[in-house]
Amino acid sequence: MSGLYGGIETGGTTCVCALATDAGEVVARSEVPTTDPDATLGRIVTFFREHELPRAIGIGSFGPIDLDIDSPTWGHVTTTPKLQWRNAAVAPRIRDALGVPVSFDHDVAAAAYGEYTWGAGQGLASVAYLTVGTGIGVGLVIGGSVWYGTLQPEVGHIRLPRVAGDAYEGSCPSHGDCWEGLACGPALAARYGCDPAQLPDGHPAWELEAEYIAAGILAIALVVSPHRLILGGGIGRRQRVLELVHRRLRELFNGYLQSPLFGPEIDSYLVTPQLGADAGVLGAVALARDGRGRVPRPAV
């Protein structure tokens, strides 16, 4: 067994696998298409078998997932809209196939932990990582640990004030016009009839999107007050979106919170991921290194 750690980030389109040192230096990396669980997890196992067997593996998974270490379905994907993946035993299969300890968490929590460990959240007491892309979700790291209540935070499903004149019914199958239903990637695609990545910076879509992102961030800042908020995801990392959200947040805070971070220094409070698109897989590596959610090594 090597001195390396493994990371896996499962996504709706691709899954990213990596081997890295305990300092987060990636020595091998691969992307595999997300198809059915058997084929996808089989390719992931093959990646690790073809390289050095890591000391432990961390997984940041799309959800919903079972995180209860005492549950018989710990490490499973649960009620995901990706029907093929419902009840898929993601973490147990990886653990049993490779015979190494596995840490399991939500993908956005892994990204938050990655940025806290090696990215834009280093040295801070608390970090929130907000992803705006196919869905909207947040991961919180407080005092060095990923924070959960009864379940992981589900900020994508909070209700926000509707922008005047916005009659879109929303794309969320459970809640219609919740935050995710109004502002996630599929909602933008439905609103404008194309992949959001094709919309130019001057398109009015981004002004509307910034309104909803800023309103959600206002709620997070008022309830959690993290020391830094990192805006990720395919939409969140877009520079034009960040600029518009900075401007709108200054207006929404309106001098109420007595901290320069919520006014003239908003640019250093709300930032994009320092680790870029690899925040999730590197966060999974960090989870493995630090033994977050570790289960006993199986008998082999």
DAHU-V908083 format. One record per residue. N is the residue number from 1. PSI is psi in degrees with one decimal (* if undefined). NEAR is the number of other C-alpha atoms within 12 Angstrom. D_CENTER is the distance of its C-alpha to the mean C-alpha in Angstrom with 1 decimal. Layout:
n={N:N}
psi={PSI:PSI}
near={NEAR:NEAR}
d_center={D_CENTER:D_CENTER}
This chain:
n={1:2:3:4:5:6:7:8:9:10:11:12:13:14:15:16:17:18:19:20:21:22:23:24:25:26:27:28:29:30:31:32:33:34:35:36:37:38:39:40:41:42:43:44:45:46:47:48:49:50:51:52:53:54:55:56:57:58:59:60:61:62:63:64:65:66:67:68:69:70:71:72:73:74:75:76:77:78:79:80:81:82:83:84:85:86:87:88:89:90:91:92:93:94:95:96:97:98:99:100:101:102:103:104:105:106:107:108:109:110:111:112:113:114:115:116:117:118:119:120:121:122:123:124:125:126:127:128:129:130:131:132:133:134:135:136:137:138:139:140:141:142:143:144:145:146:147:148:149:150:151:152:153:154:155:156:157:158:159:160:161:162:163:164:165:166:167:168:169:170:171:172:173:174:175:176:177:178:179:180:181:182:183:184:185:186:187:188:189:190:191:192:193:194:195:196:197:198:199:200:201:202:203:204:205:206:207:208:209:210:211:212:213:214:215:216:217:218:219:220:221:222:223:224:225:226:227:228:229:230:231:232:233:234:235:236:237:238:239:240:241:242:243:244:245:246:247:248:249:250:251:252:253:254:255:256:257:258:259:260:261:262:263:264:265:266:267:268:269:270:271:272:273:274:275:276:277:278:279:280:281:282:283:284:285:286:287:288:289:290:291:292:293:294:295:296:297:298:299:300}
psi={137.7:178.5:14.8:163.6:148.2:149.3:141.9:128.7:116.5:134.0:169.1:-27.7:-45.1:158.3:136.4:131.2:144.0:149.4:134.0:159.9:173.3:-5.2:5.2:14.2:117.4:128.9:-17.5:143.0:144.4:151.4:134.1:145.6:142.1:105.1:-122.9:159.4:-42.0:-48.4:-44.0:-49.9:-31.4:-42.2:-36.3:-45.4:-41.9:-40.3:-47.5:-34.1:-29.5:-11.6:-164.4:138.1:123.2:163.3:-34.3:162.3:137.3:145.2:127.1:111.6:146.3:161.1:-165.5:154.8:161.6:114.2:0.3:111.2:-21.9:1.1:143.7:-15.5:24.1:139.7:6.1:148.5:141.7:-103.3:44.7:147.6:-12.6:88.9:-35.9:-24.9:-0.7:129.9:17.4:130.7:75.2:-61.0:-44.6:-37.0:-43.4:-45.4:-47.8:-33.0:-34.2:-15.8:33.9:157.1:144.4:133.0:138.5:131.9:174.5:149.9:-39.7:-28.8:-39.5:-43.0:-41.0:-42.8:-34.7:-44.9:-35.3:-38.6:-46.2:2.2:-135.8:-8.6:6.9:134.2:0.9:151.6:-25.9:145.8:138.8:132.3:115.2:124.3:132.1:106.7:-122.2:-35.1:-175.1:125.6:166.1:143.3:138.2:130.4:118.9:123.0:30.7:-2.0:146.8:132.7:136.5:153.5:-130.9:-39.2:177.9:153.4:139.1:57.7:-22.0:-15.6:14.6:161.8:135.9:155.9:133.5:138.4:136.4:130.1:-6.1:108.4:5.1:132.1:-17.3:153.0:-4.5:124.5:-19.1:-37.2:1.9:-100.7:42.9:-178.8:-49.1:-41.3:-25.0:-27.6:4.6:172.9:-49.6:-32.5:-42.7:-41.7:-40.0:-37.2:-42.0:-1.7:24.7:168.2:127.1:-28.4:-19.9:-10.6:128.9:161.8:-29.5:0.1:140.1:-14.6:-36.4:-30.7:-45.4:-43.4:-42.7:-34.9:-47.0:-38.7:-43.8:-39.7:-39.9:-40.8:-37.6:-43.9:-44.1:-44.9:-37.8:-32.5:-45.3:-35.8:53.6:156.2:-22.4:144.6:126.1:123.9:110.0:-166.2:162.0:-34.0:-44.2:-31.5:-5.2:127.4:-40.7:-39.1:-45.7:-44.5:-44.9:-37.7:-39.6:-48.9:-45.3:-35.2:-39.1:-39.7:-41.1:-39.5:-39.5:36.3:3.7:-43.8:119.2:71.0:135.5:-23.8:-27.4:21.8:-105.4:-22.3:23.6:-29.2:-27.3:-9.3:-47.5:112.6:167.4:163.6:131.2:-29.5:-0.1:-140.3:-10.2:8.9:-40.1:-48.0:-35.1:-32.7:-37.8:-39.7:-44.8:-37.8:-41.6:-45.1:-39.9:-0.9:28.4:123.5:20.5:142.4:157.9:144.4:132.6:154.5:130.5:*}
near={16:17:19:31:45:56:58:53:50:42:34:27:17:24:36:40:43:44:42:36:26:29:21:32:22:23:23:26:27:27:24:28:23:26:22:22:32:19:19:32:37:23:27:41:37:20:30:37:20:16:24:24:29:36:32:45:53:54:58:50:43:42:39:31:34:33:35:22:22:12:12:13:21:29:39:34:35:25:18:22:19:21:17:20:30:23:25:32:28:44:45:35:29:39:37:23:28:33:26:35:36:44:45:52:53:49:50:53:47:50:56:55:52:50:49:43:37:32:32:33:39:24:18:24:21:32:44:49:54:48:45:42:36:31:38:41:42:42:46:44:40:26:20:25:28:39:29:19:12:10:18:28:28:29:34:39:27:29:23:26:20:24:21:10:9:18:12:23:22:28:27:28:17:17:17:23:28:31:40:39:37:46:50:40:36:28:35:35:25:21:27:19:15:16:21:31:26:17:22:17:20:13:18:19:34:35:25:29:40:37:35:41:48:40:34:40:46:33:24:33:33:18:12:23:25:34:33:39:45:48:50:42:37:27:39:44:28:30:22:25:39:38:28:30:38:37:27:31:36:30:21:27:27:17:16:17:20:13:18:18:26:33:24:21:18:33:25:22:35:45:36:40:42:28:32:28:30:39:45:49:52:52:58:51:51:51:47:43:35:30:27:32:33:31:28:18:21:17:11:10}
d_center={29.4:28.0:26.6:23.3:19.9:17.8:14.1:12.6:9.4:10.3:9.8:12.2:14.4:14.1:13.2:13.2:15.5:16.7:19.5:19.6:21.9:21.4:21.0:18.1:20.5:19.5:22.7:21.7:18.9:18.8:17.1:18.3:18.3:16.7:19.9:21.2:20.1:23.3:23.4:19.7:19.8:23.3:22.3:19.7:22.5:24.8:22.8:23.0:26.6:27.6:26.5:27.0:25.9:23.3:24.0:20.8:17.6:14.1:11.8:8.1:8.7:8.2:10.3:12.3:13.2:16.1:15.4:19.0:20.6:24.0:23.2:24.8:21.7:19.3:16.8:17.3:15.2:17.1:17.6:15.3:16.9:16.9:20.3:21.0:18.1:19.2:20.4:19.4:19.9:17.2:17.4:21.2:22.0:20.5:22.1:25.4:25.7:25.2:26.6:24.2:22.2:18.6:15.7:13.3:10.1:7.1:4.5:2.0:5.7:6.6:5.2:7.0:9.8:10.2:10.8:12.9:14.8:15.5:14.2:14.6:14.5:17.3:20.2:18.7:19.2:16.0:12.7:10.2:7.0:6.9:5.5:8.7:9.5:10.6:9.3:8.5:6.5:6.5:6.5:10.1:12.2:15.9:18.8:17.1:15.4:12.2:13.7:14.2:17.2:18.6:15.2:11.6:11.3:11.5:11.9:11.6:15.0:16.9:20.0:20.7:24.1:24.8:25.9:29.6:30.7:27.4:28.6:25.6:25.3:21.6:19.6:18.1:20.3:20.3:20.6:21.6:21.1:18.3:15.9:13.7:17.2:18.5:15.9:13.3:14.3:16.7:18.2:19.1:20.4:22.6:23.8:24.9:25.6:23.7:20.5:19.0:19.0:22.8:23.3:25.0:24.2:27.2:26.3:26.4:23.1:21.3:23.4:22.5:18.8:19.1:21.0:18.4:15.5:17.9:19.1:15.8:15.2:18.8:18.2:15.4:17.8:20.7:19.4:17.4:18.7:16.3:18.0:15.5:12.8:10.6:9.9:7.7:7.6:11.0:12.6:11.3:12.4:15.8:18.5:20.5:17.8:17.3:21.1:21.6:19.1:20.8:24.1:23.3:21.8:25.0:26.9:25.0:25.2:28.9:29.9:29.2:27.0:29.3:27.1:27.2:23.4:23.5:26.2:27.6:24.8:21.9:21.1:20.4:18.4:15.9:14.9:12.8:11.0:14.0:12.5:11.7:10.2:10.6:8.4:6.5:10.0:11.7:9.7:10.9:14.3:14.4:13.8:16.6:18.8:18.6:19.1:16.4:17.1:19.8:22.3:25.9:26.7:28.3:32.0:32.9}
